[in-house]
């Protein structure tokens, strides 16, 4: 049986967007913004999150 249905791709893409939001928050970036960006860019957004440096915390 073929598991490559459009619903399967949508679930995978949405899961990746959630993972990216968590990665972004770990680097002090907006989880919501990266979630939405990930819905559009998918794995490209994952790559960007991984290669971008962590944003310094603002302790002021």
DRENKOL-568482 format. One record per residue: x, y, z of N, C-alpha, C, O in turn. Coordinates in steps of 0.1 Angstrom, whole numbers, padded with zeros to 4 digits, always signed. Example, Ala and Ser with C-alpha at 12.3 -4.5 7.8 and 13.67 -1.06 7.14 Angstrom:
BEGIN
+0132-0057+0078+0123-0045+0078+0132-0033+0078+0142-0033+0085;+0128-0022+0071+0137-0011+0071+0129+0000+0079+0134+0011+0080;
REM end
This chain:
BEGIN
+0008-0012+0000+0000+0000+0000+0009+0012+0000+0019+0013+0006;+0005+0023-0007+0012+0035-0009+0009+0045+0003-0002+0048+0005;+0020+0049+0010+0018+0058+0021+0021+0073+0018+0022+0081+0026;+0023+0076+0005+0026+0089+0001+0014+0097-0004+0013+0101-0015;+0004+0098+0005-0008+0105+0002-0006+0120+0005+0003+0123+0013;-0014+0129+0000-0013+0143+0003-0015+0146+0018-0008+0154+0023;-0024+0138+0024-0025+0140+0039-0013+0136+0046-0009+0143+0056;-0006+0126+0042+0007+0122+0048+0017+0133+0047+0025+0135+0057;+0018+0139+0035+0028+0150+0033+0024+0162+0042+0033+0168+0048;+0011+0165+0043+0007+0176+0051+0010+0174+0066+0015+0183+0073;+0008+0162+0071+0012+0159+0085+0027+0160+0087+0031+0166+0097;+0035+0155+0078+0049+0156+0079+0054+0171+0078+0063+0175+0086;+0048+0178+0069+0052+0192+0068+0048+0200+0080+0056+0209+0085;+0036+0197+0086+0032+0204+0098+0040+0200+0110+0043+0209+0118;+0044+0188+0111+0053+0183+0122+0066+0190+0121+0072+0194+0131;+0072+0191+0109+0084+0198+0107+0083+0213+0111+0093+0218+0117;+0072+0219+0108+0070+0233+0112+0070+0235+0127+0075+0244+0133;+0064+0225+0134+0064+0225+0149+0078+0223+0155+0082+0230+0164;+0085+0214+0149+0099+0212+0153+0107+0224+0151+0115+0228+0160;+0105+0231+0140+0113+0243+0137+0110+0254+0147+0118+0262+0150;+0097+0255+0151+0093+0265+0160+0101+0263+0174+0105+0272+0180;+0102+0250+0178+0109+0247+0190+0124+0250+0188+0130+0255+0198;+0130+0247+0177+0144+0250+0175+0146+0265+0175+0156+0270+0181;+0137+0273+0169+0138+0287+0169+0138+0293+0183+0145+0302+0186;+0128+0288+0191+0127+0293+0205+0140+0290+0213+0144+0297+0221;+0146+0278+0210+0159+0275+0216+0170+0284+0213+0180+0285+0220;+0168+0291+0202+0179+0301+0197+0174+0315+0200+0179+0325+0193;+0164+0317+0209+0158+0330+0212+0152+0338+0200+0154+0350+0199;+0146+0330+0192+0139+0336+0180+0124+0333+0182+0120+0325+0190;+0116+0340+0174+0102+0339+0175+0097+0326+0170+0098+0322+0158;+0091+0318+0179+0086+0305+0175+0075+0306+0165+0074+0298+0155;+0066+0315+0167+0054+0317+0158+0059+0321+0144+0054+0316+0134;+0068+0331+0143+0073+0335+0130+0079+0324+0123+0077+0322+0111;+0087+0316+0130+0094+0305+0123+0085+0294+0120+0087+0286+0110;+0074+0292+0128+0064+0282+0124+0058+0285+0111+0056+0277+0102;+0053+0298+0110+0047+0302+0098+0056+0302+0086+0052+0298+0075;+0068+0306+0088+0078+0306+0077+0081+0291+0073+0083+0288+0061;+0081+0282+0083+0083+0268+0080+0072+0262+0072+0074+0253+0064;+0060+0267+0074+0049+0262+0066+0051+0265+0051+0046+0258+0042;+0058+0276+0048+0061+0280+0034+0073+0274+0029+0074+0269+0017;+0084+0273+0037+0097+0269+0032+0101+0255+0036+0110+0249+0029;+0095+0249+0046+0098+0235+0050+0112+0233+0054+0117+0240+0063;+0119+0224+0047+0133+0220+0051+0143+0232+0049+0153+0232+0056;+0140+0241+0040+0149+0252+0039+0149+0261+0052+0159+0265+0056;+0137+0262+0058+0136+0269+0071+0144+0262+0082+0151+0268+0090;+0144+0249+0081+0151+0241+0091+0166+0244+0089+0173+0246+0099;+0171+0244+0077+0185+0247+0074+0189+0261+0080+0199+0262+0086;+0180+0270+0077+0183+0284+0081+0184+0285+0097+0193+0292+0102;+0175+0278+0104+0175+0279+0118+0188+0273+0123+0194+0278+0133;+0192+0262+0117+0204+0255+0122+0216+0263+0120+0225+0263+0128;+0218+0270+0108+0230+0277+0105+0230+0291+0112+0241+0297+0113;+0219+0297+0115+0219+0310+0121+0223+0309+0136+0220+0300+0143;+0231+0319+0140+0236+0320+0154+0224+0323+0163+0214+0328+0159;+0226+0319+0176+0217+0322+0186+0216+0337+0189+0227+0343+0189;+0204+0342+0191+0203+0356+0194+0206+0358+0208+0201+0351+0217;+0215+0368+0211+0218+0370+0226+0206+0375+0233+0197+0382+0228;+0205+0370+0246+0194+0374+0255+0195+0389+0259+0207+0394+0261;+0184+0396+0259+0184+0410+0264+0181+0410+0278+0169+0408+0282;+0191+0412+0287+0190+0412+0301+0188+0426+0307+0191+0428+0318;+0182+0435+0299+0181+0449+0304+0167+0452+0307+0164+0463+0311;
REM end
